[in-house]
Amino acid sequence: MEPSSMINLKQIQKSYPVGNQSLHVLKGIDMEVGKGELVSIMGSSGSGKSTLLNIIGILDGYDSGDYHLAGTLIKNLSEKRAAHYRNKFLGFVFQSFNLLNFKNAMENVALPLYYQKVSRKKRNSIALEYLDRVGLKEWAEHLPSELSGGQKQRIAIARALISDPKVILADEPTGALDSSTSKEVMEIFKEVNKLGKTVIIVTHEHDIAEGTDRIIMLKDGIILDRNFQLAS
Amino acid sequence: MFDYDKWQEIFGTIRKNKLRTFLTIIGIGWGIFMIIILIGLGNGFQKGVTKGFGNWATNSGFVWGQRTTISYAGFQPGRSIDFDNSDTELLLSRVREIRYLAPRNRLGGWRGGNNAVRGDKTGAFTIVGDYPEFNKINVQNLKKGRFINQNDINGYRKVAVIGKNVVDLLFDEDEDPIGEYITIKKVNFQVVGLVEPVRNDGGEEDLNNIHVPFSTFQRAFGYGERVGWYAFAAYEHFNVSEVQAKMLTLLKEKNRINPLDEDAIGYFNLQEEFEEISGLFTGLKLFTWFVGLSTLFAGIIGVSNIMLIIVKERTKEIGIRKSLGATPLSIVSLILQESVFLSIVGGYIALIIGLLLLDLLSNLIPDDSIILNPAVSPGIALGSLVLLVIGGMIAGILPAQKAASISPIEAIRQEN
């Protein structure tokens, strides 16, 4: 494992029990994402890309292999420890935004800091800074229901960034957006990447994947190509 | 600690589900309401019944002579037993458990003829010869003046303490009876005290009482050494029935009564009756708590159910929180806090309504009713609030555990 490695997966295997059977989803994944890379993961439905993202995001465990995140072995963590790493190392951006609908934009962005026990006043002022970065400072007091899809996703990105994580994980971040909004969101990811953050985007949209440094192609639980070239 | 975000969330869910919250609150509130009302009425009932004992010390009793039913030491059955002053001395010297002994004699009474006169006014009253000790056994409600004292006894003073009816019948409304004289069986007595019955009900006969010194009574009315009956009170830690048995044994021995003769001496003590009634109330209380706690428990289950639904509805939200770094503990405390909050609000409202209702009842119920001043002690009220916090916790445990076990993957899962 090189020092510049941010995410390092070695022979990751994962099965899910389905009735009495066992569904082998990841069949030995070797994968590396360097520090500051902007990578997309592609693959058809059922290829295991969601499971892979869950494991990278410490949302789910794996059966065998080793996963190092920023040099730390992520294995058999307690719930509390896992929560700590998620909060400190990772920022999530989801397809359906996943904002809490009874909190306004600022409070949504500030939520990860709440779990770091940052005082309310302080975290709200930090949240305003991040909202400013995604161009939504004026919308701070608005509830998610009063915002457009693109705005919601920008708020979600601000929320992912606020804890200054090492890796941003995005699961189909443009899946619910129209193409022009998708482009805007993609531009933000690129900017974030330029600031030195490692960004991993799971997507099935070629437009999005094309904008990344590298495409990892997954099929039937194994990596088909670590540097996939899209046919143009 | 005041955690704004947690409260914001709690009020958020409440605002979204007003009806559900309302029903939950009723569920737990009903339990507390039942406890308060039942205990309050139970207390009132107890007060009403025990009031019937008036101011009689509950460790007191009575002993009086009747007729023998078994022959003994050459005496035929049917001999009338009369106590006298030597019996009093015997009891005082031999039964150390007796705290107060009040020999009593009575003249007149039920359907008796006129026996007291003042000027042109006359009336039929109950004349009792009393020792000062009587006032310890059955505390008199002195309205004015004093009760019989030891100097009255020693000096054979002709003084009287009179009841309310006596005042009404022998005196004009604007007259002060204290210091005035009344004539009983041609003997003049100076009034030194006025007593009123403690009870408003059933104390009718006490209204007709004229208490005079026991010694004076014996001498003035030709009773010689005779004692009508004894009232006594035992020291706190003695069993009245046992003290009474000891007295009976001594009295039987001295008066030559067959020890097996159960009917020669009559007796009665309040402790036995009081204990019986106390036992009844203990049973009633246990029942009250059982019903109240069961209802409260049903309420807790209701809250628990609602919280489970809330957790289910918030599965996605909890998943999102976990993906953002929420620890299981923070989720548990969120759910518990909401559960305790709902319980306390519901319980507190019910507590207030219950207390107000008791207060209202207390004002509506007449004073001579069997239920008197239904109320609960502040301790019970406070205790029920503590009960609510614990109840809310219990209600929240299962839903909180469920919430804590929600996987963060829920955040990614698509609902469609």
Interface residues (C-beta under 8 A of the other chain):
Chain A: S50 L53 N54 G57 L59 D60 E79 K80 A83 H84 R86 N87 K88 F92 F94 Q95 S96 N98 L100 F102 K103 E107 L111 P112 Y114 Y115 Q116 R120 R159 S163 D171
Chain B: Y4 D5 Q8 E9 G12 K16 K316 E317 I320 R321 K322 S323 L324 G325 A326 T327 P328 L329 S330 A404 S407 P408 I409 A411 I412 Q414 E415
